[in-house]
Amino acid sequence: MDFEVCVMNGGRVVLGGKLDELDDFLIEILFNQPCFVSSKMSFTYDSGPFMKILEGEESIAVNKMYHIEQGNFIFQFFTSEDAIPFFIIAEGIEVFLSKTCVG
């Protein structure tokens, strides 16, 4: 699935995913009140882990680098193209699936 950053501002970041560049988005992932974004503007995801919320020692390590405010979640993403993950740090997340995607 190909993803791209559709919206990025102080109130939200939206990642949209589609099967190829001519398709409509099948999934939109909305991050509410982001405070940090380290991301490519577009990337491909094929298989394996896609996203996780960091906790414990991993969360502490990222917090030491970026000084994250309490009340935010650290979302870590993995792409098919890079061994280096990227992060979106935000207060919350919402996921919207296209009717095409869910049948």
C-alpha positions in Angstrom: 0.0 0.0 0.0 1.3 3.5 -0.8 0.9 6.2 1.8 1.3 9.9 1.7 1.0 12.8 4.1 -2.3 14.5 2.9 -2.6 17.2 5.6 0.0 18.5 8.0 -0.7 21.5 10.3 -0.7 22.4 14.0 -4.0 20.6 14.6 -3.6 17.4 12.7 -1.5 15.2 10.5 -3.3 12.9 8.0 -1.7 9.9 6.3 -3.7 8.5 3.4 -3.2 5.0 2.0 -4.1 3.6 -1.4 -3.2 0.5 -3.4 -1.7 2.5 -6.3 -1.3 6.2 -7.2 -4.5 6.3 -9.3 -6.8 4.9 -6.6 -8.8 6.8 -4.0 -7.6 6.5 -0.4 -8.7 3.3 1.3 -7.5 4.3 4.7 -6.9 7.7 6.4 -5.0 7.9 9.6 -5.6 11.1 11.5 -3.3 12.2 14.3 -4.8 14.8 16.6 -2.8 17.7 18.0 0.7 16.6 16.7 3.7 18.0 18.5 6.4 16.3 16.5 6.6 14.7 13.0 9.6 12.9 11.6 8.3 11.4 8.3 8.8 11.1 4.6 6.0 12.7 2.6 5.3 9.4 0.9 6.3 5.8 1.4 5.4 2.2 0.6 4.3 -0.5 3.1 4.2 -4.1 1.9 4.2 -6.4 4.9 5.4 -6.9 8.5 4.9 -4.4 11.3 3.5 -1.1 10.2 2.9 1.0 13.3 3.3 0.7 17.1 2.9 2.9 20.1 6.2 3.2 21.9 6.2 2.3 25.6 8.8 1.6 28.3 12.5 2.0 27.5 11.8 2.8 23.8 9.5 5.7 24.8 12.1 7.0 27.3 14.8 7.0 24.6 12.7 9.0 22.1 11.5 11.3 24.9 15.1 12.1 25.8 15.8 13.0 22.2 12.7 15.2 21.5 11.5 16.3 25.0 7.9 15.2 24.6 5.1 16.7 26.6 3.1 14.4 28.9 -0.2 13.3 27.4 1.2 12.5 23.9 1.6 9.1 22.3 4.7 8.2 20.3 3.6 6.4 17.1 6.5 4.6 15.3 6.1 3.6 11.7 8.0 1.1 9.5 8.2 1.3 5.8 9.1 -1.2 3.1 11.8 1.2 1.8 13.8 2.1 4.9 15.3 0.3 7.8 14.9 3.5 9.8 11.5 4.1 11.3 9.8 7.5 11.6 7.7 9.0 14.3 4.5 11.0 14.7 4.0 12.3 18.3 0.4 13.4 19.0 -2.4 13.4 21.5 -4.5 10.8 19.7 -5.3 8.9 16.6 -8.4 8.2 14.5 -8.6 5.7 11.6 -11.1 6.0 8.7 -11.6 3.1 6.3 -13.2 3.5 2.8 -16.4 1.5 2.2 -14.4 -0.1 -0.7 -11.8 -1.2 1.8 -14.3 -2.9 4.3 -16.6 -4.4 1.6 
